[in-house]
Amino acid sequence: MADSKTIISEAEEKMDMAVMYLDDALAHIRAGKADIRLLDGIRVDSYGSMVPINNVAAVTTPDARSIAIKPWDKSMFRIIEKAIIDSELGIMPENNGEIIRLGIPPLTEERRKQLAKQCKGEAETAKVSVRNARRDAIDALKKAVKDGMPEDEQKNGEAKLQKVHDKYIKQIDDMLAAKDKEIMTV
């Protein structure tokens, strides 16, 4: 028989995973500022295996509007440039023989609205995951009552679960608001 603490902690773990997923997803959405995490999804062919750019080059942000990529091996210049051009990043790399620069252009109003909409979609996905975790935990609590758990423990468990749920939903809303502010700031 499962006790309410175990059920709640499992649900909390699932909710935590949803928030971590959202944090990662929002980090990959360009908000006008240079961030090396924009390149995380781009893979390059290095000696027969596909690896992230930061495995074959030093990636830095010298200022808020650019990303500098300094490959450790001169033969990687073309490969890295091609990978960036072929990606969905939408930024043309500049190569001076020493460093590949990515100038992060300021976002247009229309693009800002698109990105804000994309962020809302990611946040909604995370909220659905949190709600599903709560629903599964409530079902587990009801099943535990059939297996002999006292009903008052089930009710207390559901109340605690609702508080945990509300905390994570607020956290998601706060993350979305912060990202929206970041996107809409010109």
N, C-alpha and C positions, 0 to 999 in steps of 0.2 A: 504494500500500500504506500502510495506517495503522500508525503505531507505537504502542507500548503507552502512552507518555506522553499522547498525544493522546486515546486511548480512555479512559484513567483520568481525565483532566481533564474530559472531556465528562460522564462519569458523576458526577464530583464536583459539577459545575455543576448537574446534575439533582437530586442529593441536597440541595444547598444550597437550591434552589428549594422542595423539599418542606419543609425546616425553616422557611424564610421563610413559606410558606403556613400552617404550623402556628402559628407565632408570631402571625400576623395573625388566624387563626381563634380562638385562645385569648384574644386581646385583646378580641374581641367577645362573649365569654361573661361575663356579669355575675357578679362574685364578692363581692357585698356592699359593695364600695367604689365610690365614684363615679369614673368614668373617662369622659372626653369621647369616647373611641373607641366607646362604646356607641351613640352617635348617628350613626356613620359610614354605616350602611346606610339611614338615613332621608333621603328626598328630599322637597323642597318645590317648589311651582310658583312660580317667580319670573319675572314678565314673560314667560310663555309657555314657559319651559324648566325642566326638572327639575334642581335643584341640591342639593348637600348643605347641611344646616343651617348649617354653619360658613362658607358662602359668603354668607349673608344676615344673620348675627348673630355676636356675640362669644360664644363658649361657654367657660365657666370652671368650675372646681370650687372654690368658696369653702371647703368643708370635705370631710371624707371621706364624708359622707352625702348630699351634694346637688350638683346641677349647675345652674348659672345660665346662662340664655340671654337675651342682650340684643340684640333685633333692631335693625338700623340704620334700618329703615323701619317706622314705626308700623303700616302696613297689613299687615305680615307676621305680627303676633301671632296672629290667628285661623288663618292658614294653617299656621304652625308647630305650634300647639296641636293642630290636626286631624291633622296628619301624625304627631305623637307618639302621639295616642290611637289612630289607625288602625294603628300599627306593632305589632310583636310584643314590644315592650319591656315592656309590662304595667305601666307607671307612669303615674299621672294627673298631668298638669302643673298647676301653680298659677300664675295670672297676676295680678299686682298693678298692671298698667298700665305698669310700667317694665321689669319683668324676668319671665321665665317661669322658675319653679323646678321642678326635678324632685327630689323627695325619694326617695332610694334606700332602700327598706325593708330591714331585716335579713332574711336568708334563713331559711326554715324548714328543719328537718332533712331533710324529704322533698325539698324543692327543691334543697338542697345535694347530695343523693345523685343527683338527676336531672342536675344540672350536671356532677358528677364523671363520670357515665356518658357524657355528651355529650363531655367532654374526652377520655376514653379512646378514644371512637370517632374523634375528630379525630386523635389521636396514632396510632392504628392505620392510618388512611388515609395519614398521612405515612410510617409505617414501610413500608407496602406500596409506596409510590412509591420509597423508598430501595432496597428489595429489587429492584424492577423495573429500576431504573437499574443495579444491580449485575449482574442477569441479562443485560440488554442488552449491557453492557460485556464480560461473559464470552463471550457469543455473538460479539461483534465480534473479541475476541482469538482465538477458535477459527477464525473466518473468515480472520483475518490470517495464521494459521499455514498455511492452505491456499494463501494468496497469497505465501508465502515467508518469513514471520517465523520466526526460530528458536524451537524449542519451549521452551527454557529461558527465553527472554524472555517467552513466554506464561505460564509458571508463575510467574515473578517478578511479572509484571503482575497475575495473579490474587491472589497473596499481598498485594500492595500494595492492590489493590481491596478485599480482605477487611478490611484495617486501616482503610481509609477508611470502609467500610460500618459497621464496629463503632463508629467514632468518631461517625458521624451517628446511629446507633441510640441510643447513650449520651446524646447531646445531646437527642434527642427524649424519652427517659425522664426526663432531668433537668428538661426543660421541663414535662412532665406532672406530675412530683412537686411542682414549685414551684407550679403552678396548683392542684393538689389541696390542697396545704397552705393556699393562699390562700382557696380555697372553704370548706374545713372549719374555718378559724379563725373563731370566733364573735366 
